[in-house]
Amino acid sequence: MAAKPRRYRCLICTHIYDPAEGDPQSNIPPGTPFEALPDDWCCPDCGAMKADFEPIED
């Protein structure tokens, strides 16, 4: 069984990036792992940089 892609939390506003949902606001399709997001991707809620996210344990 493949490992479930890890979710990431914004350290600024606590937004959760869930790979299963993607980011429709930024045209990121469902199934896109966090590591595959563009370097200039930012939090859809607060605008924080990708570097401001941390992995969370499920």
C-alpha positions as CSV (number, residue, x, y, z in Angstrom):
1,M,0.0,0.0,0.0
2,A,1.4,3.4,-1.0
3,A,2.0,6.0,1.8
4,K,-0.6,8.7,2.0
5,P,0.9,12.0,0.9
6,R,1.7,14.2,3.9
7,R,-0.3,17.3,4.7
8,Y,1.3,20.6,5.6
9,R,0.3,23.4,8.0
10,C,1.0,27.1,7.5
11,L,3.0,28.4,10.5
12,I,1.3,31.8,10.1
13,C,-2.4,31.1,9.8
14,T,-2.6,27.3,10.3
15,H,-4.1,26.7,6.9
16,I,-3.7,23.0,6.0
17,Y,-2.5,22.0,2.5
18,D,-4.0,18.6,1.8
19,P,-2.6,17.0,-1.4
20,A,-5.9,15.1,-1.8
21,E,-7.6,18.5,-2.4
22,G,-4.9,20.5,-4.1
23,D,-5.4,24.2,-4.2
24,P,-8.2,25.2,-6.6
25,Q,-7.5,28.9,-6.1
26,S,-4.0,28.5,-7.5
27,N,-5.0,25.9,-10.2
28,I,-3.2,23.1,-8.3
29,P,-5.0,19.9,-9.1
30,P,-6.0,17.3,-6.4
31,G,-3.3,14.7,-6.0
32,T,-0.4,17.2,-6.1
33,P,2.1,16.5,-3.3
34,F,3.4,19.5,-1.4
35,E,6.9,18.9,-2.6
36,A,5.7,19.3,-6.2
37,L,4.1,22.7,-5.6
38,P,5.9,25.5,-7.5
39,D,8.5,27.4,-5.5
40,D,6.5,30.6,-5.8
41,W,3.3,29.0,-4.4
42,C,1.9,30.7,-1.4
43,C,-0.7,30.1,1.2
44,P,-4.2,30.8,-0.2
45,D,-5.4,32.2,3.1
46,C,-2.6,34.5,4.3
47,G,0.0,34.6,1.4
48,A,2.8,33.0,3.4
49,M,5.6,31.4,1.5
50,K,6.0,27.7,0.9
51,A,8.9,27.7,3.4
52,D,6.4,28.8,6.1
53,F,4.7,25.4,6.1
54,E,5.5,22.4,8.2
55,P,4.6,18.7,7.8
56,I,1.9,17.4,10.1
57,E,1.4,13.9,11.4
58,D,-1.9,12.2,10.6
